Amino acid sequence: MNKLVADKVLDALGPARFTLTRSLAEIPIGGDEYRAIDHLVQEIDALAEVLTGDRTHFHLKSHGVLSGKA
């Protein structure tokens, strides 16, 4: 897959992953919906790793100033 297509895929998956992770707070832990959503988030992270080399591509990153690093 070329970079342009990979970037488009990542751009589309970012908001979906965000919504999915936020929905986990609203449903019972361990239920069928929870497990399915959690699995889907893990698969999105796995695809991000394939496309970028970084499984944490969609994770919030701390900034140097906020984390105490210069």
Biopython code that builds the backbone (N, CA, C, O; Angstrom):
import numpy as np
from Bio.PDB.StructureBuilder import StructureBuilder

atoms = [
    (1, "MET", "N", (0.856, -1.170, 0.000)),
    (1, "MET", "CA", (0.000, 0.000, 0.000)),
    (1, "MET", "C", (0.902, 1.234, 0.000)),
    (1, "MET", "O", (1.854, 1.316, 0.777)),
    (2, "ASN", "N", (0.599, 2.181, -0.869)),
    (2, "ASN", "CA", (1.441, 3.372, -0.896)),
    (2, "ASN", "C", (1.085, 4.316, 0.254)),
    (2, "ASN", "O", (0.037, 4.166, 0.883)),
    (3, "LYS", "N", (1.954, 5.281, 0.525)),
    (3, "LYS", "CA", (1.803, 6.183, 1.669)),
    (3, "LYS", "C", (0.515, 6.989, 1.589)),
    (3, "LYS", "O", (-0.129, 7.212, 2.614)),
    (4, "LEU", "N", (0.129, 7.427, 0.416)),
    (4, "LEU", "CA", (-1.091, 8.224, 0.259)),
    (4, "LEU", "C", (-2.316, 7.419, 0.706)),
    (4, "LEU", "O", (-3.164, 7.926, 1.441)),
    (5, "VAL", "N", (-2.400, 6.185, 0.263)),
    (5, "VAL", "CA", (-3.524, 5.325, 0.649)),
    (5, "VAL", "C", (-3.453, 5.019, 2.146)),
    (5, "VAL", "O", (-4.473, 5.063, 2.835)),
    (6, "ALA", "N", (-2.263, 4.710, 2.652)),
    (6, "ALA", "CA", (-2.101, 4.427, 4.075)),
    (6, "ALA", "C", (-2.534, 5.621, 4.920)),
    (6, "ALA", "O", (-3.205, 5.454, 5.939)),
    (7, "ASP", "N", (-2.151, 6.819, 4.501)),
    (7, "ASP", "CA", (-2.545, 8.026, 5.238)),
    (7, "ASP", "C", (-4.059, 8.207, 5.228)),
    (7, "ASP", "O", (-4.642, 8.605, 6.237)),
    (8, "LYS", "N", (-4.692, 7.921, 4.109)),
    (8, "LYS", "CA", (-6.155, 8.038, 4.034)),
    (8, "LYS", "C", (-6.826, 7.021, 4.957)),
    (8, "LYS", "O", (-7.810, 7.342, 5.624)),
    (9, "VAL", "N", (-6.307, 5.817, 4.995)),
    (9, "VAL", "CA", (-6.852, 4.785, 5.880)),
    (9, "VAL", "C", (-6.702, 5.224, 7.335)),
    (9, "VAL", "O", (-7.649, 5.134, 8.116)),
    (10, "LEU", "N", (-5.519, 5.694, 7.691)),
    (10, "LEU", "CA", (-5.278, 6.144, 9.066)),
    (10, "LEU", "C", (-6.168, 7.327, 9.426)),
    (10, "LEU", "O", (-6.692, 7.398, 10.537)),
    (11, "ASP", "N", (-6.339, 8.251, 8.493)),
    (11, "ASP", "CA", (-7.210, 9.406, 8.732)),
    (11, "ASP", "C", (-8.654, 8.977, 8.975)),
    (11, "ASP", "O", (-9.356, 9.583, 9.785)),
    (12, "ALA", "N", (-9.090, 7.947, 8.286)),
    (12, "ALA", "CA", (-10.463, 7.458, 8.465)),
    (12, "ALA", "C", (-10.607, 6.682, 9.772)),
    (12, "ALA", "O", (-11.641, 6.773, 10.434)),
    (13, "LEU", "N", (-9.594, 5.929, 10.143)),
    (13, "LEU", "CA", (-9.685, 5.098, 11.336)),
    (13, "LEU", "C", (-9.516, 5.878, 12.641)),
    (13, "LEU", "O", (-10.030, 5.462, 13.680)),
    (14, "GLY", "N", (-8.810, 6.991, 12.595)),
    (14, "GLY", "CA", (-8.567, 7.769, 13.811)),
    (14, "GLY", "C", (-9.849, 8.154, 14.547)),
    (14, "GLY", "O", (-9.987, 7.844, 15.730)),
    (15, "PRO", "N", (-10.789, 8.822, 13.878)),
    (15, "PRO", "CA", (-12.031, 9.191, 14.565)),
    (15, "PRO", "C", (-12.846, 7.974, 15.003)),
    (15, "PRO", "O", (-13.484, 8.001, 16.055)),
    (16, "ALA", "N", (-12.827, 6.920, 14.209)),
    (16, "ALA", "CA", (-13.564, 5.709, 14.585)),
    (16, "ALA", "C", (-12.969, 5.107, 15.859)),
    (16, "ALA", "O", (-13.704, 4.725, 16.769)),
    (17, "ARG", "N", (-11.652, 5.025, 15.921)),
    (17, "ARG", "CA", (-11.005, 4.471, 17.111)),
    (17, "ARG", "C", (-11.314, 5.320, 18.332)),
    (17, "ARG", "O", (-11.583, 4.790, 19.410)),
    (18, "PHE", "N", (-11.277, 6.626, 18.166)),
    (18, "PHE", "CA", (-11.576, 7.538, 19.264)),
    (18, "PHE", "C", (-12.982, 7.264, 19.809)),
    (18, "PHE", "O", (-13.167, 7.131, 21.019)),
    (19, "THR", "N", (-13.963, 7.182, 18.921)),
    (19, "THR", "CA", (-15.346, 6.927, 19.323)),
    (19, "THR", "C", (-15.476, 5.563, 19.996)),
    (19, "THR", "O", (-16.169, 5.425, 21.005)),
    (20, "LEU", "N", (-14.816, 4.572, 19.440)),
    (20, "LEU", "CA", (-14.881, 3.229, 20.026)),
    (20, "LEU", "C", (-14.301, 3.205, 21.435)),
    (20, "LEU", "O", (-14.898, 2.620, 22.339)),
    (21, "THR", "N", (-13.150, 3.833, 21.631)),
    (21, "THR", "CA", (-12.537, 3.807, 22.960)),
    (21, "THR", "C", (-13.392, 4.568, 23.964)),
    (21, "THR", "O", (-13.476, 4.166, 25.125)),
    (22, "ARG", "N", (-14.022, 5.650, 23.548)),
    (22, "ARG", "CA", (-14.893, 6.407, 24.449)),
    (22, "ARG", "C", (-16.149, 5.611, 24.795)),
    (22, "ARG", "O", (-16.676, 5.731, 25.901)),
    (23, "SER", "N", (-16.623, 4.811, 23.866)),
    (23, "SER", "CA", (-17.835, 4.026, 24.120)),
    (23, "SER", "C", (-17.595, 2.940, 25.161)),
    (23, "SER", "O", (-18.537, 2.504, 25.824)),
    (24, "LEU", "N", (-16.356, 2.499, 25.314)),
    (24, "LEU", "CA", (-16.054, 1.464, 26.300)),
    (24, "LEU", "C", (-16.414, 1.912, 27.717)),
    (24, "LEU", "O", (-16.744, 1.084, 28.566)),
    (25, "ALA", "N", (-16.352, 3.210, 27.973)),
    (25, "ALA", "CA", (-16.685, 3.731, 29.305)),
    (25, "ALA", "C", (-18.182, 3.681, 29.581)),
    (25, "ALA", "O", (-18.609, 3.814, 30.728)),
    (26, "GLU", "N", (-18.970, 3.492, 28.547)),
    (26, "GLU", "CA", (-20.422, 3.559, 28.678)),
    (26, "GLU", "C", (-21.112, 2.198, 28.716)),
    (26, "GLU", "O", (-22.326, 2.122, 28.907)),
    (27, "ILE", "N", (-20.354, 1.138, 28.538)),
    (27, "ILE", "CA", (-20.977, -0.190, 28.475)),
    (27, "ILE", "C", (-20.349, -1.107, 29.519)),
    (27, "ILE", "O", (-19.220, -0.873, 29.950)),
    (28, "PRO", "N", (-21.069, -2.143, 29.925)),
    (28, "PRO", "CA", (-20.549, -3.049, 30.956)),
    (28, "PRO", "C", (-19.251, -3.747, 30.519)),
    (28, "PRO", "O", (-19.152, -4.278, 29.413)),
    (29, "ILE", "N", (-18.282, -3.728, 31.406)),
    (29, "ILE", "CA", (-17.004, -4.391, 31.148)),
    (29, "ILE", "C", (-17.226, -5.897, 31.043)),
    (29, "ILE", "O", (-17.927, -6.496, 31.859)),
    (30, "GLY", "N", (-16.625, -6.486, 30.036)),
    (30, "GLY", "CA", (-16.667, -7.926, 29.888)),
    (30, "GLY", "C", (-17.822, -8.463, 29.074)),
    (30, "GLY", "O", (-17.842, -9.646, 28.734)),
    (31, "GLY", "N", (-18.799, -7.606, 28.751)),
    (31, "GLY", "CA", (-19.923, -8.052, 27.938)),
    (31, "GLY", "C", (-19.510, -8.262, 26.483)),
    (31, "GLY", "O", (-18.391, -7.937, 26.087)),
    (32, "ASP", "N", (-20.422, -8.806, 25.706)),
    (32, "ASP", "CA", (-20.140, -9.082, 24.300)),
    (32, "ASP", "C", (-19.754, -7.820, 23.540)),
    (32, "ASP", "O", (-18.800, -7.828, 22.762)),
    (33, "GLU", "N", (-20.496, -6.730, 23.766)),
    (33, "GLU", "CA", (-20.190, -5.470, 23.077)),
    (33, "GLU", "C", (-18.813, -4.961, 23.473)),
    (33, "GLU", "O", (-18.031, -4.537, 22.621)),
    (34, "TYR", "N", (-18.520, -5.005, 24.762)),
    (34, "TYR", "CA", (-17.227, -4.523, 25.257)),
    (34, "TYR", "C", (-16.087, -5.304, 24.616)),
    (34, "TYR", "O", (-15.126, -4.718, 24.117)),
    (35, "ARG", "N", (-16.199, -6.617, 24.634)),
    (35, "ARG", "CA", (-15.133, -7.453, 24.071)),
    (35, "ARG", "C", (-14.966, -7.214, 22.573)),
    (35, "ARG", "O", (-13.840, -7.178, 22.076)),
    (36, "ALA", "N", (-16.065, -7.053, 21.853)),
    (36, "ALA", "CA", (-15.987, -6.827, 20.408)),
    (36, "ALA", "C", (-15.342, -5.481, 20.100)),
    (36, "ALA", "O", (-14.506, -5.377, 19.202)),
    (37, "ILE", "N", (-15.731, -4.457, 20.845)),
    (37, "ILE", "CA", (-15.153, -3.128, 20.622)),
    (37, "ILE", "C", (-13.676, -3.130, 20.985)),
    (37, "ILE", "O", (-12.852, -2.588, 20.249)),
    (38, "ASP", "N", (-13.343, -3.737, 22.116)),
    (38, "ASP", "CA", (-11.940, -3.799, 22.528)),
    (38, "ASP", "C", (-11.103, -4.523, 21.477)),
    (38, "ASP", "O", (-9.992, -4.100, 21.161)),
    (39, "HIS", "N", (-11.638, -5.609, 20.941)),
    (39, "HIS", "CA", (-10.931, -6.351, 19.899)),
    (39, "HIS", "C", (-10.729, -5.484, 18.654)),
    (39, "HIS", "O", (-9.652, -5.488, 18.058)),
    (40, "LEU", "N", (-11.755, -4.751, 18.270)),
    (40, "LEU", "CA", (-11.658, -3.887, 17.098)),
    (40, "LEU", "C", (-10.613, -2.792, 17.299)),
    (40, "LEU", "O", (-9.846, -2.492, 16.383)),
    (41, "VAL", "N", (-10.578, -2.199, 18.480)),
    (41, "VAL", "CA", (-9.556, -1.185, 18.786)),
    (41, "VAL", "C", (-8.163, -1.798, 18.681)),
    (41, "VAL", "O", (-7.253, -1.174, 18.135)),
    (42, "GLN", "N", (-7.990, -3.005, 19.194)),
    (42, "GLN", "CA", (-6.694, -3.677, 19.105)),
    (42, "GLN", "C", (-6.306, -3.940, 17.642)),
    (42, "GLN", "O", (-5.138, -3.816, 17.274)),
    (43, "GLU", "N", (-7.277, -4.298, 16.829)),
    (43, "GLU", "CA", (-7.002, -4.539, 15.408)),
    (43, "GLU", "C", (-6.637, -3.240, 14.690)),
    (43, "GLU", "O", (-5.766, -3.237, 13.820)),
    (44, "ILE", "N", (-7.290, -2.153, 15.044)),
    (44, "ILE", "CA", (-6.931, -0.849, 14.461)),
    (44, "ILE", "C", (-5.498, -0.498, 14.837)),
    (44, "ILE", "O", (-4.734, -0.022, 13.997)),
    (45, "ASP", "N", (-5.129, -0.729, 16.097)),
    (45, "ASP", "CA", (-3.755, -0.470, 16.530)),
    (45, "ASP", "C", (-2.760, -1.362, 15.799)),
    (45, "ASP", "O", (-1.662, -0.923, 15.458)),
    (46, "ALA", "N", (-3.143, -2.615, 15.557)),
    (46, "ALA", "CA", (-2.266, -3.532, 14.828)),
    (46, "ALA", "C", (-2.064, -3.054, 13.392)),
    (46, "ALA", "O", (-0.951, -3.118, 12.870)),
    (47, "LEU", "N", (-3.125, -2.577, 12.752)),
    (47, "LEU", "CA", (-2.998, -2.049, 11.394)),
    (47, "LEU", "C", (-2.145, -0.787, 11.387)),
    (47, "LEU", "O", (-1.331, -0.593, 10.484)),
    (48, "ALA", "N", (-2.324, 0.065, 12.378)),
    (48, "ALA", "CA", (-1.490, 1.272, 12.475)),
    (48, "ALA", "C", (-0.022, 0.888, 12.582)),
    (48, "ALA", "O", (0.839, 1.550, 12.002)),
    (49, "GLU", "N", (0.264, -0.172, 13.318)),
    (49, "GLU", "CA", (1.650, -0.632, 13.439)),
    (49, "GLU", "C", (2.188, -1.111, 12.099)),
    (49, "GLU", "O", (3.334, -0.826, 11.754)),
    (50, "VAL", "N", (1.379, -1.828, 11.349)),
    (50, "VAL", "CA", (1.806, -2.297, 10.029)),
    (50, "VAL", "C", (2.084, -1.107, 9.114)),
    (50, "VAL", "O", (3.068, -1.102, 8.374)),
    (51, "LEU", "N", (1.216, -0.103, 9.167)),
    (51, "LEU", "CA", (1.329, 1.031, 8.239)),
    (51, "LEU", "C", (2.376, 2.054, 8.654)),
    (51, "LEU", "O", (2.970, 2.709, 7.797)),
    (52, "THR", "N", (2.614, 2.205, 9.976)),
    (52, "THR", "CA", (3.505, 3.263, 10.448)),
    (52, "THR", "C", (4.712, 2.755, 11.221)),
    (52, "THR", "O", (5.681, 3.485, 11.427)),
    (53, "GLY", "N", (4.647, 1.494, 11.650)),
    (53, "GLY", "CA", (5.705, 0.974, 12.512)),
    (53, "GLY", "C", (5.485, 1.320, 13.972)),
    (53, "GLY", "O", (6.327, 1.019, 14.818)),
    (54, "ASP", "N", (4.346, 1.958, 14.277)),
    (54, "ASP", "CA", (4.058, 2.416, 15.634)),
    (54, "ASP", "C", (2.658, 1.976, 16.052)),
    (54, "ASP", "O", (1.659, 2.530, 15.593)),
    (55, "ARG", "N", (2.596, 0.982, 16.922)),
    (55, "ARG", "CA", (1.304, 0.481, 17.391)),
    (55, "ARG", "C", (0.548, 1.551, 18.181)),
    (55, "ARG", "O", (-0.677, 1.493, 18.284)),
    (56, "THR", "N", (1.268, 2.523, 18.736)),
    (56, "THR", "CA", (0.641, 3.579, 19.533)),
    (56, "THR", "C", (0.334, 4.826, 18.702)),
    (56, "THR", "O", (0.147, 5.911, 19.253)),
    (57, "HIS", "N", (0.284, 4.674, 17.397)),
    (57, "HIS", "CA", (0.051, 5.796, 16.485)),
    (57, "HIS", "C", (-1.129, 6.658, 16.911)),
    (57, "HIS", "O", (-1.052, 7.885, 16.836)),
    (58, "PHE", "N", (-2.227, 6.037, 17.358)),
    (58, "PHE", "CA", (-3.438, 6.775, 17.713)),
    (58, "PHE", "C", (-3.505, 7.152, 19.190)),
    (58, "PHE", "O", (-4.420, 7.870, 19.594)),
    (59, "HIS", "N", (-2.572, 6.693, 19.995)),
    (59, "HIS", "CA", (-2.605, 6.996, 21.424)),
    (59, "HIS", "C", (-2.236, 8.448, 21.660)),
    (59, "HIS", "O", (-1.449, 9.030, 20.913)),
    (60, "LEU", "N", (-2.811, 9.029, 22.704)),
    (60, "LEU", "CA", (-2.454, 10.399, 23.056)),
    (60, "LEU", "C", (-0.996, 10.424, 23.492)),
    (60, "LEU", "O", (-0.552, 9.579, 24.270)),
    (61, "LYS", "N", (-0.278, 11.379, 22.993)),
    (61, "LYS", "CA", (1.133, 11.516, 23.334)),
    (61, "LYS", "C", (1.298, 12.699, 24.290)),
    (61, "LYS", "O", (0.681, 13.748, 24.102)),
    (62, "SER", "N", (2.117, 12.527, 25.293)),
    (62, "SER", "CA", (2.392, 13.648, 26.184)),
    (62, "SER", "C", (3.432, 14.538, 25.517)),
    (62, "SER", "O", (4.293, 14.069, 24.772)),
    (63, "HIS", "N", (3.335, 15.813, 25.798)),
    (63, "HIS", "CA", (4.291, 16.776, 25.250)),
    (63, "HIS", "C", (5.445, 16.908, 26.222)),
    (63, "HIS", "O", (5.275, 16.709, 27.425)),
    (64, "GLY", "N", (6.620, 17.243, 25.707)),
    (64, "GLY", "CA", (7.810, 17.364, 26.535)),
    (64, "GLY", "C", (7.625, 18.266, 27.734)),
    (64, "GLY", "O", (8.086, 17.934, 28.826)),
    (65, "VAL", "N", (6.959, 19.402, 27.561)),
    (65, "VAL", "CA", (6.782, 20.358, 28.645)),
    (65, "VAL", "C", (5.860, 19.768, 29.716)),
    (65, "VAL", "O", (6.116, 19.922, 30.910)),
    (66, "LEU", "N", (4.797, 19.096, 29.292)),
    (66, "LEU", "CA", (3.853, 18.528, 30.226)),
    (66, "LEU", "C", (4.410, 17.323, 30.969)),
    (66, "LEU", "O", (4.038, 17.075, 32.116)),
    (67, "SER", "N", (5.287, 16.583, 30.334)),
    (67, "SER", "CA", (5.818, 15.390, 30.968)),
    (67, "SER", "C", (7.096, 15.673, 31.756)),
    (67, "SER", "O", (7.680, 14.767, 32.350)),
    (68, "GLY", "N", (7.523, 16.931, 31.757)),
    (68, "GLY", "CA", (8.708, 17.297, 32.495)),
    (68, "GLY", "C", (9.994, 17.117, 31.717)),
    (68, "GLY", "O", (11.078, 17.327, 32.260)),
    (69, "LYS", "N", (9.895, 16.728, 30.443)),
    (69, "LYS", "CA", (11.087, 16.546, 29.621)),
    (69, "LYS", "C", (11.360, 17.834, 28.864)),
    (69, "LYS", "O", (10.435, 18.536, 28.455)),
    (70, "ALA", "N", (12.615, 18.133, 28.687)),
    (70, "ALA", "CA", (12.988, 19.338, 27.945)),
    (70, "ALA", "C", (13.226, 19.054, 26.502)),
    (70, "ALA", "O", (13.548, 19.964, 25.739)),
]
sb = StructureBuilder()
sb.init_structure("model")
sb.init_model(0)
sb.init_chain("A")
sb.init_seg("    ")
for serial, (resi, resn, name, xyz) in enumerate(atoms, 1):
    if name == "N":
        sb.init_residue(resn, " ", resi, " ")
    sb.init_atom(name, np.array(xyz, "f"), 0.0, 1.0, " ", f" {name:<3s}", serial, name[0])
structure = sb.get_structure()
